[in-house]
């Protein structure tokens, strides 16, 4: 095992704002593994919407939706500079006090969640890349219990497409109790979470219908969508009814929000379930409460996932029930280009950033 250097390359977020607030440096000190921790040499890290929203401070507050605020609206743990990056894969190169040094050399996928509790409650959840440094760097420390060996022949880049997006998607479906044989409409279906939900729904024996942009229809069918509705192609209610061949929609897994929100509630069957973990088309929506209470709908907000959700995700990976969708790979030094391409959404699946020595 090679000696660990004193400094490393990393992308640091210096404050809320534009891409200029993300600075690539080659002289960032390599962190040391503390008690109960491991140090990993990062080989790949997937990109997520949360990276962008945290950089922009786009989470608002309960009193002011337009306020600059980070992911944890209350009890903020974000300090600057911060190394973002959640979906990290790497190899253990050092261990802290209390951790078996036999773990050195393991290839691990990082469970990025900072649980802050011993149970599966997510009421006080945080994450690596926000409450502590993440994987947009050459090295990263984390609690040893969050470093998981996954039995798979996937490459590091492929393995880095799963954790945040698929864990978020699995939590959404778990909260909505999606069952075998049920139909789920997935909005934003070509993105990391959406494309993950299509596969996760199939893993449960459910039937996913994708709502996506023009030009991505075949890609959605290829990853498991039963049918595809093209965004902006006309009356959404009628288009979904046609795609479902008259069958009722049991669950809506929404990552878009915005102006279609109320239509999504109309699409649901009576006693249907709506679950959301994103709002890329707009977080402030109009809700006709009569639609909600007369149809006896359930509305679920969801973010990240529990330890149990993560274990199921690893099981799906090892059983080859879900597959990676790599939309592009970028060297760490070209992070601005990577995030620019990410925001333009002209890809399917996940974009992955790798250290320059690997690129």
C-alpha positions as CSV (number, residue, x, y, z in Angstrom):
1,X,0.0,0.0,0.0
2,X,1.4,3.4,-1.0
3,X,2.1,6.0,1.6
4,X,-0.7,8.6,2.1
5,X,0.4,12.1,0.9
6,X,0.1,15.2,3.0
7,X,-1.9,17.1,0.5
8,X,-4.5,16.3,-2.2
9,X,-6.6,17.7,-5.0
10,X,-10.2,18.6,-4.1
11,X,-13.1,20.9,-5.1
12,X,-14.1,23.1,-2.2
13,X,-17.3,25.1,-2.0
14,X,-16.4,28.5,-0.5
15,X,-19.9,29.8,-0.1
16,X,-23.4,30.1,-1.6
17,X,-23.5,31.4,-5.2
18,X,-22.5,30.5,-8.7
19,X,-20.0,28.0,-10.1
20,X,-17.2,30.4,-9.2
21,X,-17.8,29.5,-5.5
22,X,-16.4,26.0,-6.4
23,X,-12.6,26.0,-6.4
24,X,-10.4,23.2,-7.5
25,X,-7.1,23.1,-5.5
26,X,-4.2,20.7,-5.4
27,X,-2.9,21.6,-2.0
28,X,-5.8,20.7,0.3
29,X,-4.6,18.8,3.5
30,X,-5.4,15.1,3.5
31,X,-7.6,14.4,6.5
32,X,-6.7,11.9,9.1
33,X,-8.9,9.1,10.3
34,X,-10.2,9.8,13.8
35,X,-11.4,7.2,16.3
36,X,-13.9,4.8,14.7
37,X,-13.1,6.2,11.2
38,X,-11.4,5.1,8.0
39,X,-9.6,7.1,5.4
40,X,-10.4,6.1,1.8
41,X,-8.7,6.9,-1.4
42,X,-11.5,8.1,-3.6
43,X,-11.9,6.5,-7.1
44,X,-15.3,7.9,-8.1
45,X,-18.1,10.2,-6.9
46,X,-21.5,10.6,-8.4
47,X,-23.1,14.1,-8.9
48,X,-26.6,15.0,-7.5
49,X,-29.1,17.9,-7.6
50,X,-28.4,18.4,-3.9
51,X,-24.9,19.6,-4.8
52,X,-26.3,22.4,-6.9
53,X,-29.1,23.4,-4.6
54,X,-26.8,23.6,-1.6
55,X,-24.3,25.7,-3.6
56,X,-27.1,28.0,-4.6
57,X,-28.6,28.1,-1.1
58,X,-31.9,27.3,-2.8
59,X,-33.8,25.5,-0.1
60,X,-35.5,28.6,1.3
61,X,-37.1,28.7,4.8
62,X,-40.6,27.9,6.0
63,X,-41.2,31.6,6.3
64,X,-39.5,32.7,3.1
65,X,-39.3,30.2,0.2
66,X,-36.9,32.6,-1.6
67,X,-34.5,33.0,1.3
68,X,-30.9,31.7,0.8
69,X,-30.8,28.6,2.9
70,X,-29.1,25.2,2.9
71,X,-30.4,21.7,3.0
72,X,-30.8,21.6,6.8
73,X,-33.1,24.6,7.3
74,X,-32.9,24.2,11.0
75,X,-29.7,23.4,12.9
76,X,-27.6,24.1,9.9
77,X,-24.3,22.1,9.8
78,X,-22.8,23.5,6.6
79,X,-19.6,25.4,7.1
80,X,-17.2,26.8,4.5
81,X,-15.0,25.7,2.9
82,X,-16.8,22.4,2.3
83,X,-16.0,19.5,0.1
84,X,-19.3,18.2,-1.4
85,X,-19.9,14.8,-3.0
86,X,-22.1,12.0,-1.6
87,X,-21.9,8.9,-4.0
88,X,-18.4,8.0,-3.1
89,X,-16.5,4.8,-3.9
90,X,-12.9,4.2,-2.9
91,X,-10.4,2.0,-1.1
92,X,-9.5,2.0,2.6
93,X,-5.9,3.2,3.0
94,X,-5.8,3.9,6.7
95,X,-7.8,3.2,9.9
96,X,-8.4,5.2,13.0
97,X,-8.3,4.1,16.6
98,X,-10.6,1.2,17.3
99,X,-10.9,0.1,13.7
100,X,-9.4,-3.2,12.5
101,X,-6.4,-2.4,10.3
102,X,-7.4,-5.5,8.3
103,X,-9.9,-3.3,6.6
104,X,-7.1,-1.6,4.7
105,X,-7.4,-2.4,1.0
106,X,-11.1,-3.0,1.0
107,X,-13.1,-1.4,-1.9
108,X,-16.1,0.3,-0.3
109,X,-19.2,2.1,-1.3
110,X,-20.0,5.0,1.1
111,X,-23.3,5.2,2.9
112,X,-23.2,9.0,3.0
113,X,-25.9,9.5,5.6
114,X,-25.0,11.0,9.0
115,X,-27.9,9.4,11.0
116,X,-27.3,11.1,14.4
117,X,-29.6,8.4,15.9
118,X,-29.5,4.7,16.7
119,X,-32.9,4.0,15.2
120,X,-34.2,4.4,11.6
121,X,-35.7,7.8,12.2
122,X,-34.6,10.5,9.7
123,X,-35.8,13.4,11.8
124,X,-32.2,14.5,12.5
125,X,-30.5,13.2,9.3
126,X,-27.5,14.9,7.8
127,X,-25.0,13.8,5.1
128,X,-21.4,13.7,4.1
129,X,-20.7,16.6,1.7
130,X,-22.8,18.9,3.9
131,X,-22.3,18.2,7.7
132,X,-18.7,17.0,7.0
133,X,-16.5,16.7,3.9
134,X,-17.5,14.4,1.0
135,X,-16.0,12.7,-2.0
136,X,-15.1,15.5,-4.5
137,X,-11.5,14.9,-3.5
138,X,-8.7,12.4,-3.7
139,X,-9.2,11.3,-0.1
140,X,-12.0,11.3,2.4
141,X,-12.6,10.2,6.0
142,X,-15.8,8.7,7.3
143,X,-17.1,6.5,10.1
144,X,-16.0,2.9,9.5
145,X,-19.6,1.7,9.8
146,X,-20.5,3.8,6.7
147,X,-17.9,2.1,4.5
148,X,-19.5,-1.0,2.9
149,X,-18.0,-3.7,0.9
150,X,-20.4,-4.6,-1.9
151,X,-20.1,-8.0,-3.6
152,X,-20.3,-7.0,-7.2
153,X,-18.1,-7.0,-10.4
154,X,-19.2,-3.5,-11.3
155,X,-16.5,-0.9,-11.8
156,X,-15.9,1.9,-9.3
157,X,-17.5,4.4,-11.7
158,X,-20.6,2.2,-12.1
159,X,-20.9,1.6,-8.3
160,X,-20.7,5.4,-7.7
161,X,-24.0,5.9,-9.6
162,X,-26.2,4.3,-7.0
163,X,-26.1,5.6,-3.4
164,X,-27.7,9.0,-3.2
165,X,-30.2,8.7,-6.1
166,X,-31.2,5.1,-5.5
167,X,-31.3,5.4,-1.7
168,X,-33.6,8.5,-2.1
169,X,-35.7,6.6,-4.6
170,X,-36.0,3.5,-2.4
171,X,-37.0,5.6,0.6
172,X,-39.7,7.3,-1.5
173,X,-41.2,3.9,-2.6
174,X,-40.9,2.5,0.9
175,X,-42.8,5.5,2.4
176,X,-45.5,5.2,-0.3
177,X,-45.6,1.4,0.3
178,X,-45.4,0.6,-3.4
179,X,-46.4,-3.1,-3.8
180,X,-46.1,-5.7,-6.6
181,X,-48.6,-5.2,-9.4
182,X,-49.2,-1.5,-8.6
183,X,-48.6,1.3,-11.1
184,X,-46.3,4.2,-10.3
185,X,-45.9,7.3,-12.4
186,X,-42.3,8.6,-12.2
187,X,-41.7,12.3,-13.0
188,X,-38.2,13.5,-13.9
189,X,-37.6,9.9,-15.0
190,X,-34.4,10.4,-16.9
191,X,-32.5,11.8,-14.0
192,X,-30.5,10.0,-11.4
193,X,-33.3,9.5,-8.9
194,X,-36.0,9.0,-11.5
195,X,-34.1,6.4,-13.5
196,X,-33.3,4.6,-10.3
197,X,-37.0,4.6,-9.2
198,X,-37.9,2.9,-12.5
199,X,-35.5,0.0,-11.7
200,X,-36.4,-0.1,-8.0
201,X,-40.1,-0.3,-8.9
202,X,-39.4,-3.3,-11.1
203,X,-37.4,-4.9,-8.3
204,X,-40.6,-4.7,-6.2
205,X,-42.7,-6.2,-9.0
206,X,-44.4,-2.9,-9.6
207,X,-45.1,-1.3,-13.0
208,X,-43.4,2.1,-13.7
209,X,-44.6,4.7,-16.2
210,X,-42.1,7.4,-17.0
211,X,-42.7,11.1,-17.5
212,X,-39.7,12.5,-19.3
213,X,-38.5,15.0,-21.9
214,X,-38.7,14.5,-25.7
215,X,-35.9,12.4,-27.1
216,X,-35.5,10.2,-24.0
217,X,-38.5,7.9,-24.5
218,X,-36.5,4.9,-25.8
219,X,-34.0,5.2,-23.0
220,X,-36.8,5.0,-20.4
221,X,-38.2,1.8,-22.1
222,X,-34.8,0.3,-22.2
223,X,-34.3,0.6,-18.4
224,X,-37.7,-0.8,-17.5
225,X,-40.5,1.7,-18.0
226,X,-43.8,0.0,-19.0
227,X,-44.7,3.1,-21.0
228,X,-43.5,6.7,-21.5
229,X,-45.3,10.0,-21.4
230,X,-43.5,12.9,-23.1
231,X,-43.4,16.0,-21.1
232,X,-45.4,18.9,-22.7
233,X,-47.1,16.8,-25.3
234,X,-50.6,17.8,-24.4
235,X,-53.2,17.0,-21.7
236,X,-51.1,15.2,-19.0
237,X,-54.2,13.5,-17.4
238,X,-55.2,12.0,-20.8
239,X,-51.6,11.1,-21.7
240,X,-51.1,9.2,-18.5
241,X,-54.5,7.4,-18.8
242,X,-53.5,6.3,-22.3
243,X,-50.1,5.1,-21.2
244,X,-51.7,3.1,-18.3
245,X,-54.2,1.6,-20.7
246,X,-57.0,2.8,-18.4
247,X,-55.6,1.3,-15.2
248,X,-55.5,3.5,-12.1
249,X,-52.3,5.1,-10.9
250,X,-51.6,3.9,-7.4
251,X,-48.5,6.0,-6.6
252,X,-46.9,9.2,-8.0
253,X,-43.1,9.5,-7.4
254,X,-42.5,13.1,-8.1
255,X,-39.2,14.8,-8.5
256,X,-40.4,17.8,-10.6
257,X,-43.2,19.7,-8.7
258,X,-43.9,23.1,-10.3
259,X,-47.1,23.7,-12.4
260,X,-47.9,20.0,-12.8
261,X,-48.3,19.3,-9.1
262,X,-52.1,19.6,-8.9
263,X,-52.4,17.5,-12.1
264,X,-50.4,14.7,-10.5
265,X,-52.9,14.6,-7.6
266,X,-55.8,14.5,-10.2
267,X,-54.1,11.5,-11.9
268,X,-53.9,9.5,-8.6
269,X,-56.7,7.0,-7.9
270,X,-58.8,7.5,-4.7
271,X,-56.6,6.6,-1.7
272,X,-53.5,6.9,-3.9
273,X,-50.2,8.0,-2.6
274,X,-48.0,10.9,-3.7
275,X,-44.3,11.0,-2.7
276,X,-41.7,13.6,-3.4
277,X,-38.0,14.2,-2.9
278,X,-37.4,17.0,-5.3
279,X,-38.8,20.0,-7.1
280,X,-36.6,20.8,-10.0
281,X,-39.4,22.7,-11.8
282,X,-40.4,24.8,-8.8
283,X,-40.8,24.1,-5.1
284,X,-43.8,26.4,-4.5
285,X,-47.0,24.8,-5.9
286,X,-50.7,25.2,-5.9
287,X,-52.7,22.6,-4.0
288,X,-56.5,22.2,-4.2
289,X,-57.1,20.7,-0.8
290,X,-60.5,19.4,-2.0
291,X,-58.6,17.1,-4.4
292,X,-56.5,15.8,-1.5
293,X,-59.3,15.2,1.0
294,X,-62.1,14.1,-1.2
295,X,-59.9,11.5,-2.8
296,X,-58.4,10.6,0.6
297,X,-54.9,10.9,-0.8
298,X,-51.6,10.4,1.1
299,X,-48.8,13.0,0.6
300,X,-45.3,12.0,1.6
301,X,-42.2,14.1,1.8
302,X,-39.0,12.1,1.6
303,X,-35.2,12.7,1.7
304,X,-32.3,10.3,1.8
305,X,-32.9,6.9,3.4
306,X,-32.6,4.8,6.5
307,X,-30.0,2.1,7.3
308,X,-32.7,-0.5,6.3
309,X,-33.2,1.3,3.0
310,X,-29.4,1.2,2.4
311,X,-29.3,-2.6,3.2
312,X,-32.0,-3.2,0.6
313,X,-30.2,-1.2,-2.0
314,X,-27.0,-3.2,-1.5
315,X,-29.1,-6.4,-1.8
316,X,-30.5,-5.2,-5.1
317,X,-27.0,-4.4,-6.4
318,X,-25.6,-7.7,-5.3
319,X,-28.6,-9.6,-6.8
320,X,-28.2,-7.6,-10.1
321,X,-31.8,-6.4,-9.8
322,X,-30.7,-2.9,-10.7
323,X,-28.0,-1.7,-13.0
324,X,-25.8,1.4,-13.3
325,X,-26.6,4.2,-15.7
326,X,-23.5,6.2,-16.4
327,X,-24.4,9.4,-18.3
328,X,-20.8,10.8,-18.4
329,X,-17.4,10.7,-16.6
330,X,-15.4,13.9,-15.8
331,X,-12.0,14.5,-14.2
332,X,-12.1,16.3,-10.9
333,X,-10.2,19.3,-12.4
334,X,-13.0,19.9,-14.8
335,X,-15.7,20.0,-12.2
336,X,-17.2,23.3,-13.5
337,X,-17.8,21.6,-16.9
338,X,-19.3,18.6,-15.1
339,X,-21.8,20.6,-13.1
340,X,-22.7,22.8,-16.1
341,X,-23.5,19.7,-18.1
342,X,-25.4,18.2,-15.1
343,X,-27.6,21.3,-14.8
344,X,-28.4,21.1,-18.6
345,X,-29.9,17.6,-18.1
346,X,-29.0,16.3,-21.5
347,X,-28.2,12.8,-20.3
348,X,-29.8,9.8,-18.7
349,X,-28.7,8.4,-15.4
350,X,-25.8,9.8,-13.4
351,X,-22.7,11.9,-14.1
352,X,-19.6,10.7,-12.2
353,X,-16.4,12.6,-11.2
354,X,-13.1,10.9,-10.8
355,X,-9.6,12.0,-9.7
356,X,-7.5,13.2,-12.5
357,X,-5.0,10.3,-12.1
358,X,-7.9,7.9,-12.9
359,X,-9.6,9.9,-15.7
